[in-house]
């Protein structure tokens, strides 16, 4: 397959314009900035005067350090660099310039790195830069980057920029016409993910980011640029993704991912990343020296609307929807439903609007209970998602997992459901309770394994609801549910009230004792 055909086919399969996922090689190509190891060498030599200081640090760390060799070296460098800046006479001007930041325990190394990269320039008349600018008008949805510099902001000045995980979490993300700087930015030196400690904190708090990336990966084509196949940053992200999805879902990513690699010879191939959990991620790889070909191929498929305009539209509609009072003359619809709206009614046109930039369905809660793979924020689930979803789920929803991590009082529908569903028996109606009594009299082994053996895997979920709390081995039940769902994906949770009832029981039994029970009286 030719380069143009591969890119066009990849975009057309999803029906969305692609995201660019950009690494340090991108900035090196257009601004001649240093790669990660080269950047560390600059500051190793600067503060020490030793051309081999980087090698000194390199000899002190293991190549297989958990977060990678460079973060480990950066950890050693930051300590020595900061001490030197705070004491050496030659850094007196630096201390005066950044006195406030340094007094507030800001990292001298991160400040210096930010200042250094702020001087990098690109040639605005470069053909590829001009093509990249054109891409931003109708041909890409947004950009994700681990780079610190502001090259992308200069190429796409109208795109909204979100730095770090906190800005992604605490803003209404539209998912289009935006740049996500997941490893920080030189505009906020303390946001830089540079050392092993930074990476540990990043990984510990990455749940929302991973959820956001998963949403993008499963809906959009993604073109990776500026990374090498051995890049630890990208491999760690893929490793986390591989632990969140089944191999079946991971296989679907192959038709969405394109990895662009600099090479003297042009060719299209496929490569695979293997992970310790046995899963792998495959994707198409384009090797080329001429990135203009990539950009021109992407531009062959254009959106009807400028992503910046769509972002503003989504924001304005969201704000309007939040500001108006409920009225029977106002109907919320999407583009696809415009023909169904009566002409006499006012309406709000919704374009993928969601609070905090995250759209979820009830089935996602059920899946998350069993696989722990959605990385939802518990506060958002309890305060935003559950109250809305419960309107159309009269039988209740799994919720104790999220209540365990929720420290405030609960109200309204969530409170009502907690009070209503506090025991296994409370999930059964009158008819099921009669069936339970009759069934239990005729089964000798009232356990998860016993019922599975008696009913077979295909039908066991219909009878496992008849067990009492004390008879349920939570690990055996989890194993059964995971196996059943994986064998019957992707639609087994839709319209299967019995399977959902069993998952709600699992959620109750596993998490009820951990729930602090903070119900406002």
C-alpha positions, -999 to 999 in steps of 0.1 A, spaced: 0 0 0 12 35 -8 17 62 18 -12 83 7 -36 54 5 -26 42 40 -32 76 56 -64 83 38 -78 49 46 -69 52 82 -87 85 86 -117 74 66 -122 43 87 -129 63 119 -147 92 103 -126 116 124 -96 138 116 -65 125 133 -46 136 165 -9 143 162 11 127 190 44 146 190 78 138 206 112 155 209 123 146 174 96 169 160 112 199 177 147 188 168 136 187 131 122 222 131 141 241 157 173 220 161 166 216 199 183 189 218 170 154 224 165 144 260 200 130 266 215 159 247 196 185 268 208 169 300 244 170 288 241 207 282 233 214 319 257 187 332 286 204 315 273 240 322 273 237 360 302 213 365 327 225 337 333 187 331 326 175 296 321 140 310 297 148 339 268 132 321 289 100 319 296 103 356 259 103 363 253 76 337 277 53 355 257 57 387 223 46 374 210 13 359 200 12 323 168 -6 333 158 20 359 120 18 362 113 52 347 143 51 323 179 61 324 174 98 316 150 105 345 174 89 369 203 110 355 180 141 357 174 133 394 211 134 402 217 164 380 188 185 395 202 181 431 238 192 421 226 219 397 202 234 422 229 235 449 254 251 426 230 278 414 221 287 450 258 291 460 281 298 431 290 334 423 286 329 386 249 323 391 243 355 410 224 371 381 202 340 377 194 341 414 183 377 412 162 371 381 144 342 396 146 351 433 109 346 440 107 312 422 138 300 440 126 312 474 94 292 468 115 260 462 113 262 425 137 239 407 167 259 393 172 232 367 137 233 354 138 271 353 171 269 334 158 243 310 127 264 303 148 295 297 171 276 274 143 262 253 125 295 251 153 308 229 147 281 202 134 295 169 120 279 138 120 290 102 84 302 95 89 299 57 98 262 60 76 242 36 67 216 62 58 243 88 35 259 63 19 225 56 15 219 94 -3 253 97 -27 243 69 -33 210 87 -46 229 117 -74 245 98 -94 215 87 -73 183 88 -64 175 124 -85 173 156 -58 182 180 -23 176 193 -8 156 222 28 161 231 54 152 257 76 182 245 83 212 268 88 238 242 62 261 226 67 252 189 32 238 186 16 269 202 34 290 176 22 268 147 -14 266 161 -18 299 180 -56 296 180 -56 262 197 -64 260 234 -34 247 254 -36 225 285 -5 219 305 -2 189 327 -28 166 342 -45 191 365 -55 215 336 -69 185 318 -89 175 348 -102 209 360 -112 224 327 -141 217 303 -121 199 276 -139 199 242 -116 173 225 -110 194 194 -87 223 185 -66 217 216 -30 209 225 -24 186 255 11 191 269 11 160 292 47 164 304 45 201 312 56 233 294 84 259 297 57 284 304 53 267 338 88 254 347 75 235 378 52 215 355 81 198 337 82 160 341 119 156 342 132 135 371 123 100 383 103 116 412 84 136 386 76 105 366 65 87 398 41 115 406 29 116 370 22 79 370 5 80 404 -20 106 392 -24 95 356 -58 80 359 -77 108 342 -51 113 316 -51 76 307 -89 77 304 -86 108 281 -60 91 260 -81 59 258 -110 79 246 -89 95 219 -72 63 209 -105 44 205 -122 72 185 -96 90 164 -67 81 141 -34 90 159 -2 98 140 30 95 162 58 118 152 92 126 167 96 94 187 119 65 182 107 29 186 127 26 218 115 59 234 107 52 270 80 79 272 58 64 245 65 28 255 54 36 291 21 51 278 15 21 256 23 -2 285 -4 14 306 -29 13 277 -21 -24 272 -30 -31 308 -64 -14 304 -77 -31 273 -82 -67 262 -61 -79 233 -92 -78 211 -95 -41 218 -58 -35 213 -59 -52 179 -85 -26 168 -59 1 174 -38 -11 146 -61 5 121 -60 38 140 -23 42 147 4 53 123 40 56 135 62 80 115 99 73 117 128 93 101 147 71 76 168 75 45 148 49 27 110 52 23 89 22 32 57 11 49 58 -17 74 42 -30 106 57 -33 140 45 -45 174 53 -36 210 52 -66 234 44 -62 271 50 -83 302 13 -90 306 13 -109 273 -5 -82 254 9 -64 224 1 -32 204 5 -33 166 6 -4 143 16 7 108 49 24 104 60 49 77 97 54 73 106 85 53 128 116 52 101 137 35 75 146 62 58 169 37 43 138 20 27 129 54 12 163 58 -1 165 22 -17 130 26 -35 141 58 -48 172 41 -65 151 14 -92 144 39 -107 176 54 -134 183 80 -163 205 70 -156 227 100 -125 244 114 -116 227 147 -111 260 164 -147 271 154 -160 237 166 -142 241 200 -158 276 205 -192 262 194 -190 234 219 -180 257 247 -207 282 239 -234 256 237 -222 240 269 -223 273 287 -257 282 272 -271 248 283 -259 254 318 -273 289 320 -309 284 308 -337 272 330 -356 240 322 -384 246 297 -406 223 276 -397 246 247 -360 238 248 -348 205 234 -311 193 234 -302 176 202 -272 166 180 -266 173 144 -280 139 134 -314 147 151 -321 181 136 -347 167 112 -367 153 142 -370 186 160 -404 204 156 -401 238 140 -421 254 167 -396 244 194 -364 262 204 -335 239 206 -299 236 218 -276 220 193 -253 197 212 -220 188 196 -205 160 219 -210 182 249 -200 167 283 -192 180 317 -155 180 323 -149 167 287 -159 131 295 -189 113 280 -198 80 297 -226 54 294 -240 31 321 -222 2 304 -189 19 311 -195 19 348 -203 -18 347 -172 -26 327 -151 -5 351 -163 -24 381 -151 -56 367 -120 -46 348 -110 -14 366 -101 1 332 -120 34 329 -100 54 354 -130 76 364 -127 103 389 -148 92 418 -160 128 426 -173 132 390 -190 98 391 -209 105 423 -217 141 417 -222 143 379 -225 109 362 -246 88 386 -274 114 392 -279 117 354 -276 80 346 -299 69 374 -327 88 358 -329 61 331 -317 31 352 -344 25 377 -329 -8 389 -298 11 401 -262 12 391 -229 -1 405 -217 27 428 -199 14 459 -165 14 442 -168 51 437 -183 59 470 -153 43 488 -132 71 475 -158 98 480 -154 118 512 -184 142 510 -221 137 518 -243 122 491 -277 134 481 -308 128 460 -308 99 436 -274 85 448 -285 86 484 -319 70 475 -301 41 458 -277 35 486 -305 33 511 -325 11 487 -297 -13 478 -277 -22 509 -280 -60 508 -277 -87 481 -314 -95 486 -324 -59 479 -314 -64 442 -341 -91 438 -378 -85 431 -406 -106 446 -406 -132 418 -368 -136 420 -369 -141 458 -394 -169 453 -371 -185 426 -341 -180 450 -358 -200 478 -368 -229 454 -334 -229 437 -314 -230 469 -333 -261 482 -322 -281 451 -285 -271 449 -259 -289 472 -229 -266 465 -240 -230 472 -208 -213 460 -196 -195 430 -177 -225 416 -206 -248 426 -232 -229 406 -209 -224 376 -204 -262 376 -241 -268 379 -252 -242 353 -223 -239 329 -205 -206 321 -232 -195 297 -260 -195 322 -244 -192 356 -248 -155 359 -286 -160 360 -283 -181 392 -253 -166 410 -276 -138 421 -292 -164 445 -261 -167 467 -259 -149 500 -230 -124 509 -211 -150 529 -213 -176 501 -197 -153 475 -159 -157 469 -153 -123 454 -122 -133 435 -140 -163 419 -169 -141 409 -146 -115 394 -128 -142 374 -161 -155 361 -175 -121 351 -142 -111 334 -141 -143 314 -178 -141 304 -176 -104 293 -144 -110 273 -159 -139 255 -191 -121 247 -178 -85 239 -187 -60 228 -224 -60 234 -231 -84 262 -238 -57 287 -264 -40 266 -300 -51 274 -288 -78 297 -305 -69 330 -295 -102 347 -258 -98 340 -259 -62 352 -277 -73 384 -249 -97 392 -223 -70 386 -242 -47 410 -242 -75 436 -204 -79 430 -199 -42 435 -219 -43 468 -201 -73 482 -166 -62 473 -168 -25 483 -197 -21 508 -175 -27 539 -150 0 527 -177 26 521 -176 53 548 -214 57 545 -215 95 545 -252 101 538 -266 135 546 -297 131 568 
